[in-house]
Amino acid sequence: MQAAKHRQKLAAMALICLLAFALRAHQLGAQSLWYDEALSVFLASQPPSQTIAQSAITDHPPLHALLLGQWMAIAGSSEFAARFLSVWFAVLAVALTYRLGRRLLGATAGTMGALLLAGSAFAVWYAQEARGYSLLLALTLMMANQIPDFKFKIQNSRFQIQN
C-alpha cells in the first residue's frame, strides 16, 4: 500500500513538472532577445575570465553567464537555446518547491506549492528569459531545503514555528 501511494505521489509530481516544462517551453524562441537577455548572451559568449571581469562592472552576477556560456557551446546561441537553460532551472525550482513544502508542511502543501509555481504566470514569464532569475530561484530553494527542520503550527489564527 505504501509503495502504491509513493508511486502515486511521484506520478503527480512528474505531471506537475511536465506541466511546468510545457508552459515554460511554449513559444520560447518566438520573440527576439531583449536588451538584458542580449547582454547575458554577450557575457556568456566571452572567455570565462572576460565574463567575470565584465560582470564586475555590470549588474550581472557571473554564475548565470558562465553556465549559459557552457550551455551555448552545446546548444547554440539562438533565442530558444539561450532561454532554454532558464527553463531547466525553473522546472527544477518547481520540484524543489514540492520538496520544501513536503518537508515543512506535508505532502499536500508541497504538491499545492509546486502546482502554484508551475502555473504562475509570473514564474512562466521570468523562466522564459535568458537571465539568471530561474537560477536564483532554484539556488534559493536548494539552500532553503538545507535549513534544519522546523515544525509549523497554526493555532488560533497564529502561525508559530517550533523546534
FENVEN-V604952 format. One record per pair of residues at least 24 apart in sequence whose ideal C-beta (glycine too) atoms are under 10 Angstrom apart, sorted by the first residue. I is the first residue (numbers start at 1). J is the second residue. If there is no record, write none. Layout:
i = {I,I}
j = {J,J}
//
This chain:
i = {5,9,9,9,9,9,12,12,12,12,12,13,13,13,13,13,13,13,13,13,13,14,15,15,16,16,16,16,16,16,16,16,16,16,16,16,16,17,17,17,17,17,17,17,18,18,18,19,19,19,19,19,19,20,20,20,20,20,20,20,20,20,20,20,20,20,20,20,20,20,21,21,21,21,21,21,21,22,22,23,23,23,23,23,23,23,23,23,23,23,24,24,24,24,24,24,24,24,24,24,24,24,24,24,24,24,24,25,25,25,25,25,25,25,25,25,25,26,26,27,27,28,28,28,28,28,28,28,28,28,28,28,28,29,29,29,29,29,29,29,29,30,30,30,31,31,31,31,32,33,33,33,33,33,33,33,34,34,34,36,36,36,36,37,37,37,37,37,37,37,37,38,38,38,39,39,39,40,40,40,40,40,40,40,40,40,40,40,40,41,41,41,41,41,41,41,41,41,41,41,43,43,44,44,44,44,44,44,44,44,44,44,45,45,45,45,45,60,60,61,61,61,62,63,63,63,63,64,64,64,64,64,64,64,64,65,65,67,67,68,68,68,68,71,72,77,79,79,80,81,82,82,82,83,83,83,83,83,83,84,84,85,85,85,85,86,86,86,86,86,86,86,86,86,86,86,86,87,87,87,87,88,88,88,88,89,89,89,89,89,89,89,89,89,90,90,90,90,90,90,90,90,90,90,90,90,91,91,91,91,91,92,92,92,92,92,92,92,93,93,93,93,93,93,93,93,93,93,93,93,93,93,94,94,94,94,94,94,94,94,95,95,96,96,96,96,96,96,96,96,96,97,97,97,97,97,97,98,99,99,99,99,100,100,100,100,100,103,103,103,103,103,104,104,104,104,104,104,104,104,105,105,105,106,109,117}
j = {107,98,102,107,110,111,98,107,111,114,115,94,95,98,99,102,107,110,111,114,115,95,115,118,91,94,95,97,98,111,113,114,115,116,117,118,119,91,92,94,95,98,114,118,91,94,118,91,94,114,115,118,119,87,90,91,92,93,94,95,97,114,115,117,118,119,120,123,124,127,87,88,90,91,94,118,127,91,118,87,90,91,118,119,120,121,123,124,127,128,83,84,86,87,88,89,90,91,94,118,123,124,125,126,127,128,134,80,83,84,87,88,90,91,124,127,128,124,128,80,128,78,79,80,81,82,83,84,86,87,127,128,130,78,79,80,81,82,83,84,128,79,80,128,79,83,128,129,79,77,78,79,82,83,129,130,129,130,131,60,129,130,131,79,82,83,86,128,129,130,131,79,82,130,65,130,131,64,65,68,69,82,83,85,86,129,130,131,132,65,68,69,72,77,78,79,81,82,83,130,68,69,68,69,70,71,72,73,77,82,85,130,69,72,73,77,82,131,132,132,135,136,132,132,135,136,139,89,130,131,132,133,134,135,136,131,132,132,135,130,131,132,135,130,130,130,128,130,130,130,129,130,131,127,128,129,130,131,134,128,130,130,132,134,135,126,127,128,129,130,131,132,133,134,135,137,138,124,127,128,134,127,134,135,138,127,132,133,134,135,136,137,138,139,117,118,123,124,126,127,128,133,134,135,137,138,117,118,127,134,138,134,135,137,138,139,141,142,117,118,123,127,133,134,135,136,137,138,139,140,141,142,118,119,120,123,127,137,138,141,138,141,137,138,139,140,141,142,143,144,145,123,137,138,141,144,145,141,141,142,144,145,141,142,144,145,147,144,145,147,149,150,144,145,147,149,150,151,152,161,151,152,154,152,152,141}
//
